[in-house]
Amino acid sequence: MHVSPYLNFNGRCEEAVTYYKTALGAEVEMLMRFSDAPQGGPHAIPEAAKSKIMHTSFKIGDTAVMASDGMCTEGGQTKFDGFHLSLNVPDVATAERLFAALAADGEVSQPLTETFFAPRFGMVVDKLGVGWMVVAAASPA
């Protein structure tokens, strides 16, 4: 069994994909727009939604993250409560770089600092409202 995160950006998925490519080095594996779906049937696609992303999968490091524009019903507002995505990185320099990228236009809830369990740990909510924990791997003893 494998659990994969699936994020609904409510009309801002293209922005999210572009942002994560720049901030985290994400690589798009697949992207399908609503206009790529068969037309007709019980779920007609509104004209305004045809250019929006129906489904995408992108990799951040070794992890696939899936996302969509969802139903695009709330004017681009996203709400990601109750969870964080954890970026587990190999070293302090990578932690500092990625934390800074996510914190730009975001909101830091726990500054990146040394802790008893990691040489660097911090928490940030990015500009799209997604919560992240950044953890640098502890040095081998």
The first five atom37 places (N, CA, C, CB, O) and aatype in JSON, in Angstrom:
{
  "aatype": [12, 8, 19, 15, 14, 18, 10, 2, 13, 2, 7, 1, 4, 6, 6, 0, 19, 16, 18, 18, 11, 16, 0, 10, 7, 0, 6, 19, 6, 12, 10, 12, 1, 13, 15, 3, 0, 14, 5, 7, 7, 14, 8, 0, 9, 14, 6, 0, 0, 11, 15, 11, 9, 12, 8, 16, 15, 13, 11, 9, 7, 3, 16, 0, 19, 12, 0, 15, 3, 7, 12, 4, 16, 6, 7, 7, 5, 16, 11, 13, 3, 7, 13, 8, 10, 15, 10, 2, 19, 14, 3, 19, 0, 16, 0, 6, 1, 10, 13, 0, 0, 10, 0, 0, 3, 7, 6, 19, 15, 5, 14, 10, 16, 6, 16, 13, 13, 0, 14, 1, 13, 7, 12, 19, 19, 3, 11, 10, 7, 19, 7, 17, 12, 19, 19, 0, 0, 0, 15, 14, 0],
  "atom_mask": [
    [1, 1, 1, 1, 1],
    [1, 1, 1, 1, 1],
    [1, 1, 1, 1, 1],
    [1, 1, 1, 1, 1],
    [1, 1, 1, 1, 1],
    [1, 1, 1, 1, 1],
    [1, 1, 1, 1, 1],
    [1, 1, 1, 1, 1],
    [1, 1, 1, 1, 1],
    [1, 1, 1, 1, 1],
    [1, 1, 1, 0, 1],
    [1, 1, 1, 1, 1],
    [1, 1, 1, 1, 1],
    [1, 1, 1, 1, 1],
    [1, 1, 1, 1, 1],
    [1, 1, 1, 1, 1],
    [1, 1, 1, 1, 1],
    [1, 1, 1, 1, 1],
    [1, 1, 1, 1, 1],
    [1, 1, 1, 1, 1],
    [1, 1, 1, 1, 1],
    [1, 1, 1, 1, 1],
    [1, 1, 1, 1, 1],
    [1, 1, 1, 1, 1],
    [1, 1, 1, 0, 1],
    [1, 1, 1, 1, 1],
    [1, 1, 1, 1, 1],
    [1, 1, 1, 1, 1],
    [1, 1, 1, 1, 1],
    [1, 1, 1, 1, 1],
    [1, 1, 1, 1, 1],
    [1, 1, 1, 1, 1],
    [1, 1, 1, 1, 1],
    [1, 1, 1, 1, 1],
    [1, 1, 1, 1, 1],
    [1, 1, 1, 1, 1],
    [1, 1, 1, 1, 1],
    [1, 1, 1, 1, 1],
    [1, 1, 1, 1, 1],
    [1, 1, 1, 0, 1],
    [1, 1, 1, 0, 1],
    [1, 1, 1, 1, 1],
    [1, 1, 1, 1, 1],
    [1, 1, 1, 1, 1],
    [1, 1, 1, 1, 1],
    [1, 1, 1, 1, 1],
    [1, 1, 1, 1, 1],
    [1, 1, 1, 1, 1],
    [1, 1, 1, 1, 1],
    [1, 1, 1, 1, 1],
    [1, 1, 1, 1, 1],
    [1, 1, 1, 1, 1],
    [1, 1, 1, 1, 1],
    [1, 1, 1, 1, 1],
    [1, 1, 1, 1, 1],
    [1, 1, 1, 1, 1],
    [1, 1, 1, 1, 1],
    [1, 1, 1, 1, 1],
    [1, 1, 1, 1, 1],
    [1, 1, 1, 1, 1],
    [1, 1, 1, 0, 1],
    [1, 1, 1, 1, 1],
    [1, 1, 1, 1, 1],
    [1, 1, 1, 1, 1],
    [1, 1, 1, 1, 1],
    [1, 1, 1, 1, 1],
    [1, 1, 1, 1, 1],
    [1, 1, 1, 1, 1],
    [1, 1, 1, 1, 1],
    [1, 1, 1, 0, 1],
    [1, 1, 1, 1, 1],
    [1, 1, 1, 1, 1],
    [1, 1, 1, 1, 1],
    [1, 1, 1, 1, 1],
    [1, 1, 1, 0, 1],
    [1, 1, 1, 0, 1],
    [1, 1, 1, 1, 1],
    [1, 1, 1, 1, 1],
    [1, 1, 1, 1, 1],
    [1, 1, 1, 1, 1],
    [1, 1, 1, 1, 1],
    [1, 1, 1, 0, 1],
    [1, 1, 1, 1, 1],
    [1, 1, 1, 1, 1],
    [1, 1, 1, 1, 1],
    [1, 1, 1, 1, 1],
    [1, 1, 1, 1, 1],
    [1, 1, 1, 1, 1],
    [1, 1, 1, 1, 1],
    [1, 1, 1, 1, 1],
    [1, 1, 1, 1, 1],
    [1, 1, 1, 1, 1],
    [1, 1, 1, 1, 1],
    [1, 1, 1, 1, 1],
    [1, 1, 1, 1, 1],
    [1, 1, 1, 1, 1],
    [1, 1, 1, 1, 1],
    [1, 1, 1, 1, 1],
    [1, 1, 1, 1, 1],
    [1, 1, 1, 1, 1],
    [1, 1, 1, 1, 1],
    [1, 1, 1, 1, 1],
    [1, 1, 1, 1, 1],
    [1, 1, 1, 1, 1],
    [1, 1, 1, 1, 1],
    [1, 1, 1, 0, 1],
    [1, 1, 1, 1, 1],
    [1, 1, 1, 1, 1],
    [1, 1, 1, 1, 1],
    [1, 1, 1, 1, 1],
    [1, 1, 1, 1, 1],
    [1, 1, 1, 1, 1],
    [1, 1, 1, 1, 1],
    [1, 1, 1, 1, 1],
    [1, 1, 1, 1, 1],
    [1, 1, 1, 1, 1],
    [1, 1, 1, 1, 1],
    [1, 1, 1, 1, 1],
    [1, 1, 1, 1, 1],
    [1, 1, 1, 1, 1],
    [1, 1, 1, 1, 1],
    [1, 1, 1, 0, 1],
    [1, 1, 1, 1, 1],
    [1, 1, 1, 1, 1],
    [1, 1, 1, 1, 1],
    [1, 1, 1, 1, 1],
    [1, 1, 1, 1, 1],
    [1, 1, 1, 1, 1],
    [1, 1, 1, 0, 1],
    [1, 1, 1, 1, 1],
    [1, 1, 1, 0, 1],
    [1, 1, 1, 1, 1],
    [1, 1, 1, 1, 1],
    [1, 1, 1, 1, 1],
    [1, 1, 1, 1, 1],
    [1, 1, 1, 1, 1],
    [1, 1, 1, 1, 1],
    [1, 1, 1, 1, 1],
    [1, 1, 1, 1, 1],
    [1, 1, 1, 1, 1],
    [1, 1, 1, 1, 1]
  ],
  "atom_positions": [
    [[0.83, -1.17, 0.0], [0.0, 0.0, 0.0], [0.89, 1.24, 0.0], [-0.95, -0.01, 1.21], [1.99, 1.24, 0.53]],
    [[0.37, 2.29, -0.61], [1.09, 3.55, -0.7], [0.08, 4.69, -0.58], [1.91, 3.65, -2.03], [-0.96, 4.65, -1.24]],
    [[0.37, 5.7, 0.23], [-0.5, 6.86, 0.36], [0.14, 8.03, -0.38], [-0.75, 7.23, 1.87], [1.33, 8.3, -0.21]],
    [[-0.65, 8.7, -1.21], [-0.13, 9.84, -1.98], [-0.94, 11.09, -1.68], [-0.17, 9.53, -3.48], [-2.16, 11.04, -1.62]],
    [[-0.27, 12.22, -1.49], [-1.01, 13.47, -1.29], [-1.69, 13.9, -2.59], [-0.06, 14.58, -0.78], [-1.11, 13.79, -3.67]],
    [[-2.92, 14.39, -2.47], [-3.67, 14.91, -3.61], [-4.24, 16.26, -3.18], [-4.83, 13.91, -4.07], [-5.09, 16.34, -2.29]],
    [[-3.76, 17.32, -3.81], [-4.12, 18.68, -3.42], [-5.07, 19.3, -4.44], [-2.87, 19.54, -3.27], [-4.83, 19.2, -5.65]],
    [[-6.13, 19.93, -3.97], [-7.06, 20.65, -4.84], [-6.84, 22.15, -4.66], [-8.55, 20.26, -4.53], [-7.04, 22.69, -3.57]],
    [[-6.42, 22.81, -5.73], [-6.05, 24.22, -5.67], [-7.16, 25.16, -6.12], [-4.84, 24.45, -6.5], [-6.93, 26.37, -6.21]],
    [[-8.34, 24.65, -6.4], [-9.51, 25.47, -6.67], [-9.24, 26.6, -7.67], [-10.01, 26.06, -5.39], [-9.52, 27.77, -7.41]],
    [[-8.71, 26.21, -8.83], [-8.47, 27.18, -9.89], [-7.06, 27.74, -9.94], [0.0, 0.0, 0.0], [-6.75, 28.52, -10.84]],
    [[-6.2, 27.35, -8.99], [-4.83, 27.88, -8.94], [-3.77, 26.8, -9.15], [-4.6, 28.57, -7.61], [-2.62, 26.99, -8.77]],
    [[-4.15, 25.69, -9.75], [-3.23, 24.56, -9.89], [-2.05, 24.9, -10.81], [-3.98, 23.33, -10.43], [-0.92, 24.53, -10.52]],
    [[-2.31, 25.58, -11.9], [-1.22, 25.97, -12.81], [-0.2, 26.82, -12.06], [-1.78, 26.75, -14.03], [1.0, 26.61, -12.2]],
    [[-0.68, 27.78, -11.28], [0.2, 28.62, -10.46], [0.99, 27.75, -9.49], [-0.62, 29.67, -9.69], [2.19, 27.96, -9.31]],
    [[0.32, 26.78, -8.87], [0.98, 25.9, -7.91], [2.08, 25.08, -8.56], [-0.04, 24.97, -7.26], [3.18, 24.98, -8.02]],
    [[1.8, 24.5, -9.72], [2.79, 23.68, -10.41], [4.01, 24.52, -10.77], [2.18, 23.04, -11.68], [5.14, 24.1, -10.56]],
    [[3.77, 25.7, -11.31], [4.88, 26.6, -11.68], [5.69, 26.98, -10.45], [4.35, 27.87, -12.38], [6.92, 26.99, -10.48]],
    [[4.99, 27.3, -9.36], [5.64, 27.68, -8.11], [6.5, 26.55, -7.56], [4.59, 28.08, -7.09], [7.65, 26.78, -7.17]],
    [[5.97, 25.33, -7.5], [6.73, 24.22, -6.95], [7.89, 23.8, -7.85], [5.81, 23.04, -6.71], [8.89, 23.28, -7.36]],
    [[7.76, 24.01, -9.15], [8.9, 23.76, -10.04], [10.05, 24.7, -9.69], [8.48, 23.95, -11.53], [11.2, 24.29, -9.62]],
    [[9.72, 25.97, -9.46], [10.75, 26.96, -9.13], [11.27, 26.8, -7.7], [10.2, 28.37, -9.33], [12.48, 26.77, -7.48]],
    [[10.36, 26.71, -6.74], [10.75, 26.7, -5.33], [11.38, 25.39, -4.88], [9.55, 26.99, -4.47], [12.32, 25.39, -4.08]],
    [[10.87, 24.26, -5.4], [11.29, 22.96, -4.89], [11.91, 22.04, -5.94], [10.13, 22.27, -4.27], [12.3, 20.91, -5.63]],
    [[12.01, 22.52, -7.17], [12.56, 21.67, -8.23], [11.62, 20.56, -8.66], [0.0, 0.0, 0.0], [12.08, 19.53, -9.16]],
    [[10.32, 20.75, -8.47], [9.34, 19.73, -8.86], [9.42, 19.45, -10.36], [7.9, 20.18, -8.49], [9.69, 20.34, -11.16]],
    [[9.19, 18.2, -10.7], [9.19, 17.77, -12.11], [7.82, 17.2, -12.44], [10.3, 16.7, -12.37], [7.36, 16.25, -11.82]],
    [[7.17, 17.81, -13.45], [5.83, 17.37, -13.85], [5.95, 16.05, -14.6], [5.14, 18.44, -14.73], [6.68, 15.94, -15.59]],
    [[5.22, 15.05, -14.13], [5.19, 13.74, -14.78], [4.01, 13.64, -15.74], [5.11, 12.63, -13.74], [4.11, 12.97, -16.77]],
    [[2.9, 14.3, -15.39], [1.68, 14.21, -16.2], [0.82, 15.41, -15.9], [0.91, 12.89, -15.92], [0.74, 15.85, -14.75]],
    [[0.17, 15.95, -16.91], [-0.76, 17.06, -16.72], [-1.88, 16.93, -17.74], [-0.03, 18.44, -16.87], [-1.63, 16.82, -18.94]],
    [[-3.12, 16.94, -17.25], [-4.29, 16.81, -18.12], [-5.25, 17.94, -17.78], [-4.97, 15.42, -17.96], [-5.59, 18.16, -16.62]],
    [[-5.69, 18.64, -18.79], [-6.65, 19.72, -18.61], [-8.08, 19.19, -18.79], [-6.38, 20.88, -19.61], [-8.28, 18.13, -19.37]],
    [[-9.04, 19.94, -18.27], [-10.44, 19.55, -18.43], [-10.8, 19.43, -19.92], [-11.36, 20.56, -17.73], [-11.63, 18.61, -20.29]],
    [[-10.18, 20.25, -20.76], [-10.46, 20.19, -22.2], [-9.99, 18.88, -22.83], [-9.79, 21.35, -22.91], [-10.41, 18.54, -23.93]],
    [[-9.12, 18.13, -22.14], [-8.64, 16.84, -22.64], [-9.65, 15.72, -22.38], [-7.3, 16.49, -21.99], [-9.53, 14.64, -22.96]],
    [[-10.64, 15.96, -21.52], [-11.64, 14.93, -21.19], [-12.66, 14.81, -22.31], [-12.34, 15.27, -19.84], [-12.91, 15.78, -23.03]],
    [[-13.26, 13.63, -22.47], [-14.32, 13.48, -23.47], [-15.46, 14.46, -23.18], [-14.86, 12.02, -23.49], [-15.85, 14.64, -22.02]],
    [[-15.98, 15.07, -24.21], [-17.04, 16.06, -24.05], [-18.41, 15.39, -23.96], [-17.02, 17.06, -25.21], [-18.6, 14.27, -24.46]],
    [[-19.35, 16.07, -23.33], [-20.7, 15.55, -23.21], [-20.87, 14.73, -21.95], [0.0, 0.0, 0.0], [-20.02, 14.77, -21.06]],
    [[-21.95, 13.99, -21.88], [-22.21, 13.15, -20.71], [-22.82, 13.95, -19.59], [0.0, 0.0, 0.0], [-23.15, 15.12, -19.75]],
    [[-22.97, 13.31, -18.43], [-23.65, 13.96, -17.31], [-22.84, 15.08, -16.66], [-23.99, 12.92, -16.28], [-23.4, 15.89, -15.91]],
    [[-21.56, 15.14, -16.92], [-20.71, 16.14, -16.28], [-20.13, 17.08, -17.33], [-19.57, 15.46, -15.48], [-18.94, 17.05, -17.62]],
    [[-20.99, 17.92, -17.88], [-20.53, 18.89, -18.88], [-19.52, 19.84, -18.25], [-21.73, 19.68, -19.47], [-19.67, 20.25, -17.1]],
    [[-18.5, 20.19, -19.0], [-17.43, 21.05, -18.51], [-17.75, 22.49, -18.9], [-16.04, 20.61, -19.06], [-17.88, 22.79, -20.09]],
    [[-17.86, 23.4, -17.92], [-18.11, 24.8, -18.26], [-16.96, 25.35, -19.1], [-18.29, 25.65, -16.97], [-15.81, 24.97, -18.91]],
    [[-17.27, 26.22, -20.01], [-16.26, 26.8, -20.9], [-15.1, 27.42, -20.11], [-16.9, 27.88, -21.81], [-13.94, 27.25, -20.49]],
    [[-15.39, 28.12, -19.02], [-14.36, 28.78, -18.23], [-13.38, 27.81, -17.57], [-15.0, 29.63, -17.17], [-12.26, 28.18, -17.23]],
    [[-13.81, 26.54, -17.39], [-12.96, 25.56, -16.72], [-12.13, 24.72, -17.69], [-13.8, 24.64, -15.87], [-11.25, 23.98, -17.25]],
    [[-12.37, 24.82, -18.97], [-11.7, 23.93, -19.93], [-10.18, 24.05, -19.92], [-12.21, 24.21, -21.32], [-9.49, 23.06, -20.15]],
    [[-9.66, 25.23, -19.67], [-8.2, 25.39, -19.65], [-7.59, 25.03, -18.3], [-7.83, 26.82, -20.02], [-6.37, 25.0, -18.16]],
    [[-8.43, 24.77, -17.31], [-7.94, 24.43, -15.98], [-7.43, 22.99, -15.92], [-9.06, 24.64, -14.94], [-7.73, 22.18, -16.79]],
    [[-6.67, 22.69, -14.87], [-6.03, 21.38, -14.74], [-6.98, 20.41, -14.04], [-4.71, 21.5, -13.95], [-7.37, 20.61, -12.89]],
    [[-7.33, 19.34, -14.76], [-8.18, 18.3, -14.21], [-7.36, 17.38, -13.3], [-8.84, 17.48, -15.34], [-7.82, 16.96, -12.24]],
    [[-6.13, 17.07, -13.72], [-5.26, 16.21, -12.94], [-3.81, 16.43, -13.36], [-5.65, 14.72, -13.11], [-3.51, 16.56, -14.54]],
    [[-2.93, 16.48, -12.37], [-1.5, 16.51, -12.63], [-0.79, 15.69, -11.58], [-0.97, 17.97, -12.66], [-1.28, 15.52, -10.46]],
    [[0.36, 15.2, -11.95], [1.23, 14.5, -11.02], [2.62, 15.08, -11.2], [1.2, 12.94, -11.25], [3.13, 15.15, -12.32]],
    [[3.23, 15.49, -10.1], [4.59, 16.01, -10.18], [5.4, 15.43, -9.04], [4.6, 17.55, -10.13], [4.87, 15.11, -7.97]],
    [[6.7, 15.29, -9.27], [7.58, 14.73, -8.25], [8.36, 15.84, -7.56], [8.55, 13.7, -8.87], [8.9, 16.74, -8.2]],
    [[8.39, 15.73, -6.25], [9.28, 16.55, -5.43], [10.23, 15.56, -4.79], [8.49, 17.43, -4.34], [9.84, 14.8, -3.91]],
    [[11.46, 15.57, -5.25], [12.4, 14.53, -4.82], [11.9, 13.19, -5.32], [0.0, 0.0, 0.0], [11.68, 13.01, -6.51]],
    [[11.72, 12.24, -4.4], [11.26, 10.9, -4.77], [9.75, 10.72, -4.6], [11.97, 9.87, -3.94], [9.23, 9.63, -4.84]],
    [[9.05, 11.77, -4.19], [7.63, 11.66, -3.88], [6.75, 12.27, -4.96], [7.34, 12.32, -2.55], [6.97, 13.39, -5.41]],
    [[5.75, 11.51, -5.38], [4.77, 12.02, -6.33], [3.67, 12.74, -5.55], [4.17, 10.87, -7.21], [3.13, 12.22, -4.57]],
    [[3.35, 13.93, -6.0], [2.23, 14.71, -5.46], [1.25, 14.89, -6.6], [2.7, 16.1, -4.87], [1.63, 15.26, -7.71]],
    [[-0.01, 14.62, -6.33], [-1.04, 14.81, -7.35], [-1.84, 16.04, -6.99], [-1.96, 13.55, -7.47], [-1.95, 16.4, -5.81]],
    [[-2.4, 16.69, -8.02], [-3.14, 17.93, -7.77], [-4.15, 18.17, -8.89], [-2.19, 19.12, -7.65], [-4.11, 17.54, -9.94]],
    [[-5.05, 19.11, -8.61], [-6.12, 19.45, -9.54], [-6.59, 20.86, -9.25], [-7.3, 18.44, -9.45], [-6.31, 21.42, -8.19]],
    [[-7.31, 21.43, -10.2], [-8.03, 22.68, -9.95], [-9.34, 22.4, -9.24], [-8.27, 23.44, -11.25], [-10.03, 23.33, -8.84]],
    [[-9.69, 21.13, -9.09], [-10.93, 20.78, -8.42], [-12.13, 21.31, -9.17], [0.0, 0.0, 0.0], [-12.16, 21.27, -10.4]],
    [[-13.11, 21.8, -8.45], [-14.34, 22.29, -9.07], [-14.26, 23.78, -9.42], [-15.51, 22.05, -8.14], [-15.19, 24.3, -10.04]],
    [[-13.19, 24.46, -9.04], [-12.99, 25.89, -9.36], [-14.2, 26.73, -8.96], [-12.72, 26.06, -10.86], [-14.66, 27.55, -9.74]],
    [[-14.71, 26.53, -7.77], [-15.97, 27.18, -7.4], [-15.83, 28.37, -6.45], [-16.87, 26.19, -6.78], [-16.78, 29.15, -6.31]],
    [[-14.7, 28.53, -5.79], [-14.62, 29.57, -4.76], [-13.67, 30.7, -5.13], [-14.18, 28.96, -3.47], [-13.05, 31.3, -4.24]],
    [[-13.55, 31.01, -6.39], [-12.74, 32.16, -6.79], [-11.28, 32.06, -6.47], [0.0, 0.0, 0.0], [-10.64, 33.07, -6.16]],
    [[-10.72, 30.87, -6.52], [-9.28, 30.72, -6.32], [-8.84, 30.6, -4.88], [0.0, 0.0, 0.0], [-7.64, 30.53, -4.62]],
    [[-9.77, 30.56, -3.93], [-9.39, 30.42, -2.53], [-9.09, 28.95, -2.24], [-10.51, 30.96, -1.6], [-9.86, 28.06, -2.61]],
    [[-7.98, 28.71, -1.59], [-7.63, 27.36, -1.19], [-7.62, 27.28, 0.33], [-6.26, 26.93, -1.77], [-7.38, 28.28, 1.01]],
    [[-7.9, 26.09, 0.86], [-7.89, 25.9, 2.3], [-7.3, 24.52, 2.59], [-9.33, 26.04, 2.91], [-7.9, 23.49, 2.27]],
    [[-6.14, 24.52, 3.18], [-5.45, 23.28, 3.52], [-5.23, 23.27, 5.03], [-4.09, 23.15, 2.74], [-4.18, 23.69, 5.51]],
    [[-6.21, 22.79, 5.77], [-6.12, 22.76, 7.22], [-5.89, 21.33, 7.71], [-7.39, 23.34, 7.86], [-6.35, 20.37, 7.09]],
    [[-5.19, 21.21, 8.82], [-5.09, 19.93, 9.49], [-3.95, 19.04, 9.05], [0.0, 0.0, 0.0], [-3.85, 17.9, 9.51]],
    [[-3.07, 19.51, 8.16], [-1.94, 18.68, 7.77], [-0.81, 19.56, 7.25], [-2.36, 17.65, 6.71], [-1.02, 20.72, 6.88]],
    [[0.39, 18.99, 7.21], [1.55, 19.6, 6.58], [2.21, 18.53, 5.71], [2.56, 20.16, 7.65], [2.12, 17.34, 6.01]],
    [[2.85, 18.95, 4.65], [3.71, 18.06, 3.89], [5.1, 18.22, 4.49], [3.69, 18.39, 2.33], [5.54, 19.34, 4.75]],
    [[5.8, 17.12, 4.7], [7.12, 17.16, 5.32], [8.2, 16.96, 4.26], [7.24, 16.1, 6.41], [8.22, 15.95, 3.56]],
    [[9.09, 17.95, 4.17], [10.25, 17.84, 3.28], [11.42, 17.37, 4.13], [10.58, 19.21, 2.56], [11.92, 18.12, 4.97]],
    [[11.85, 16.15, 3.92], [12.98, 15.58, 4.64], [14.18, 15.65, 3.72], [12.7, 14.1, 5.1], [14.26, 14.93, 2.72]],
    [[15.12, 16.53, 4.04], [16.24, 16.84, 3.15], [17.55, 16.35, 3.75], [16.31, 18.35, 2.86], [17.64, 16.14, 4.96]],
    [[18.57, 16.18, 2.9], [19.8, 15.54, 3.38], [20.72, 16.43, 4.21], [20.55, 15.04, 2.23], [21.58, 15.91, 4.93]],
    [[20.58, 17.77, 4.13], [21.54, 18.61, 4.82], [20.96, 19.99, 5.15], [22.8, 18.77, 3.97], [19.9, 20.37, 4.66]],
    [[21.69, 20.72, 5.98], [21.26, 22.04, 6.45], [21.14, 23.03, 5.29], [22.24, 22.57, 7.49], [20.17, 23.79, 5.23]],
    [[22.1, 23.03, 4.38], [22.07, 23.98, 3.26], [20.8, 23.81, 2.42], [23.31, 23.81, 2.37], [20.17, 24.79, 2.03]],
    [[20.42, 22.57, 2.15], [19.2, 22.31, 1.38], [17.98, 22.74, 2.17], [19.09, 20.81, 1.01], [17.06, 23.33, 1.61]],
    [[17.96, 22.47, 3.46], [16.84, 22.89, 4.31], [16.69, 24.41, 4.28], [17.05, 22.4, 5.76], [15.58, 24.91, 4.14]],
    [[17.79, 25.12, 4.41], [17.73, 26.59, 4.41], [17.24, 27.13, 3.07], [19.11, 27.17, 4.73], [16.44, 28.07, 3.04]],
    [[17.71, 26.55, 1.98], [17.32, 27.02, 0.64], [15.83, 26.78, 0.39], [18.15, 26.31, -0.43], [15.13, 27.68, -0.06]],
    [[15.35, 25.57, 0.68], [13.95, 25.25, 0.41], [13.02, 25.99, 1.37], [13.72, 23.74, 0.51], [11.94, 26.44, 0.96]],
    [[13.41, 26.13, 2.63], [12.59, 26.86, 3.59], [12.43, 28.31, 3.14], [13.19, 26.79, 5.0], [11.33, 28.86, 3.19]],
    [[13.52, 28.93, 2.72], [13.47, 30.32, 2.26], [12.56, 30.45, 1.04], [14.88, 30.83, 1.92], [11.8, 31.42, 0.93]],
    [[12.63, 29.49, 0.12], [11.78, 29.55, -1.08], [10.3, 29.44, -0.71], [12.15, 28.42, -2.06], [9.48, 30.16, -1.27]],
    [[9.96, 28.56, 0.23], [8.57, 28.41, 0.64], [8.09, 29.58, 1.49], [8.4, 27.11, 1.41], [6.92, 29.94, 1.45]],
    [[8.99, 30.18, 2.26], [8.63, 31.3, 3.13], [8.41, 32.59, 2.35], [9.71, 31.51, 4.18], [7.7, 33.48, 2.82]],
    [[9.01, 32.7, 1.16], [8.82, 33.91, 0.34], [7.33, 34.03, 0.01], [9.68, 33.86, -0.97], [6.77, 33.13, -0.61]],
    [[6.71, 35.1, 0.42], [5.27, 35.34, 0.25], [4.41, 34.36, 1.04], [4.91, 35.26, -1.23], [3.2, 34.29, 0.84]],
    [[5.03, 33.6, 1.94], [4.28, 32.68, 2.79], [4.28, 33.18, 4.22], [0.0, 0.0, 0.0], [4.55, 34.36, 4.47]],
    [[3.99, 32.28, 5.15], [3.94, 32.66, 6.56], [4.68, 31.6, 7.39], [2.47, 32.83, 7.05], [4.28, 30.44, 7.42]],
    [[5.73, 32.02, 8.05], [6.52, 31.13, 8.89], [5.79, 30.93, 10.22], [7.95, 31.69, 9.12], [5.48, 31.89, 10.91]],
    [[5.53, 29.67, 10.57], [4.9, 29.39, 11.86], [5.91, 28.87, 12.88], [3.77, 28.38, 11.68], [5.69, 28.99, 14.08]],
    [[7.02, 28.31, 12.41], [8.12, 27.87, 13.27], [9.4, 28.17, 12.49], [8.01, 26.34, 13.66], [9.68, 27.5, 11.5]],
    [[10.18, 29.15, 12.92], [11.41, 29.46, 12.18], [12.32, 28.23, 12.06], [12.16, 30.6, 12.86], [12.32, 27.36, 12.92]],
    [[13.07, 28.19, 10.99], [14.02, 27.11, 10.77], [15.15, 27.26, 11.78], [14.57, 27.12, 9.3], [15.85, 28.26, 11.8]],
    [[15.31, 26.24, 12.62], [16.29, 26.33, 13.69], [16.8, 24.94, 14.05], [15.69, 27.01, 14.93], [16.22, 23.93, 13.65]],
    [[17.88, 24.9, 14.81], [18.39, 23.63, 15.33], [17.46, 23.14, 16.43], [19.86, 23.78, 15.86], [16.98, 23.93, 17.25]],
    [[17.21, 21.84, 16.45], [16.37, 21.24, 17.48], [17.1, 20.04, 18.08], [14.99, 20.82, 16.9], [18.18, 19.67, 17.63]],
    [[16.5, 19.44, 19.08], [17.09, 18.24, 19.68], [17.02, 17.04, 18.75], [16.4, 17.92, 21.0], [17.76, 16.07, 18.94]],
    [[16.14, 17.08, 17.75], [15.98, 15.93, 16.86], [16.52, 16.13, 15.45], [14.53, 15.57, 16.78], [16.57, 15.19, 14.66]],
    [[16.93, 17.35, 15.12], [17.44, 17.61, 13.77], [18.31, 18.87, 13.78], [16.28, 17.76, 12.75], [18.07, 19.78, 14.57]],
    [[19.31, 18.91, 12.9], [20.13, 20.12, 12.83], [19.34, 21.34, 12.34], [21.31, 19.87, 11.92], [19.73, 22.47, 12.62]],
    [[18.24, 21.11, 11.61], [17.33, 22.19, 11.22], [15.92, 21.62, 11.1], [17.78, 22.85, 9.89], [15.7, 20.56, 10.52]],
    [[14.97, 22.38, 11.66], [13.55, 22.07, 11.52], [12.78, 23.38, 11.52], [13.05, 21.13, 12.68], [13.07, 24.29, 12.31]],
    [[11.8, 23.49, 10.61], [10.95, 24.67, 10.59], [9.62, 24.34, 9.94], [0.0, 0.0, 0.0], [9.48, 23.34, 9.23]],
    [[8.64, 25.22, 10.18], [7.31, 25.05, 9.6], [6.9, 26.35, 8.93], [6.28, 24.64, 10.69], [7.11, 27.44, 9.45]],
    [[6.29, 26.2, 7.75], [5.88, 27.36, 6.96], [4.61, 27.02, 6.19], [7.01, 27.81, 5.99], [4.42, 25.88, 5.76]],
    [[3.75, 28.01, 6.01], [2.6, 27.88, 5.12], [2.95, 28.7, 3.88], [1.25, 28.37, 5.8], [3.17, 29.91, 3.98]],
    [[3.0, 28.06, 2.72], [3.42, 28.76, 1.51], [2.34, 29.71, 1.0], [3.79, 27.75, 0.42], [1.25, 29.78, 1.56]],
    [[2.64, 30.42, -0.06], [1.73, 31.45, -0.58], [0.42, 30.89, -1.1], [2.41, 32.21, -1.68], [-0.53, 31.64, -1.33]],
    [[0.34, 29.57, -1.3], [-0.89, 28.94, -1.75], [-1.69, 28.34, -0.6], [-0.58, 27.86, -2.77], [-2.77, 27.79, -0.81]],
    [[-1.15, 28.45, 0.62], [-1.86, 27.95, 1.79], [-1.49, 26.54, 2.21], [0.0, 0.0, 0.0], [-2.1, 26.0, 3.14]],
    [[-0.51, 25.92, 1.55], [-0.08, 24.55, 1.9], [0.95, 24.63, 3.02], [0.5, 23.8, 0.65], [1.92, 25.38, 2.93]],
    [[0.74, 23.84, 4.07], [1.68, 23.79, 5.18], [2.82, 22.82, 4.9], [0.0, 0.0, 0.0], [2.61, 21.73, 4.36]],
    [[4.02, 23.24, 5.26], [5.23, 22.43, 5.05], [6.02, 22.37, 6.34], [6.1, 23.02, 3.89], [6.1, 23.35, 7.08]],
    [[6.62, 21.22, 6.6], [7.64, 21.07, 7.63], [8.93, 20.73, 6.88], [7.26, 19.94, 8.72], [8.93, 19.84, 6.02]],
    [[9.99, 21.43, 7.19], [11.29, 21.16, 6.56], [12.21, 20.61, 7.64], [11.9, 22.46, 5.9], [12.41, 21.23, 8.68]],
    [[12.76, 19.43, 7.37], [13.6, 18.73, 8.34], [14.91, 18.34, 7.67], [12.88, 17.48, 8.92], [14.9, 17.61, 6.67]],
    [[16.03, 18.81, 8.2], [17.33, 18.38, 7.71], [17.73, 17.1, 8.45], [18.41, 19.49, 7.91], [17.52, 16.98, 9.66]],
    [[18.29, 16.17, 7.72], [18.71, 14.9, 8.31], [19.79, 15.14, 9.36], [19.23, 13.94, 7.23], [20.67, 15.98, 9.2]],
    [[19.68, 14.38, 10.43], [20.71, 14.45, 11.48], [21.99, 13.85, 10.97], [20.25, 13.72, 12.76], [21.98, 12.88, 10.22]],
    [[23.1, 14.43, 11.36], [24.4, 13.9, 10.97], [24.62, 12.55, 11.64], [25.54, 14.89, 11.33], [24.22, 12.36, 12.79]],
    [[25.27, 11.62, 10.93], [25.54, 10.33, 11.57], [26.49, 10.51, 12.76], [26.15, 9.33, 10.55], [27.4, 11.34, 12.72]],
    [[26.26, 9.74, 13.8], [27.07, 9.87, 15.02], [28.44, 9.28, 14.84], [26.39, 9.2, 16.19], [29.25, 9.31, 15.77]]
  ]
}
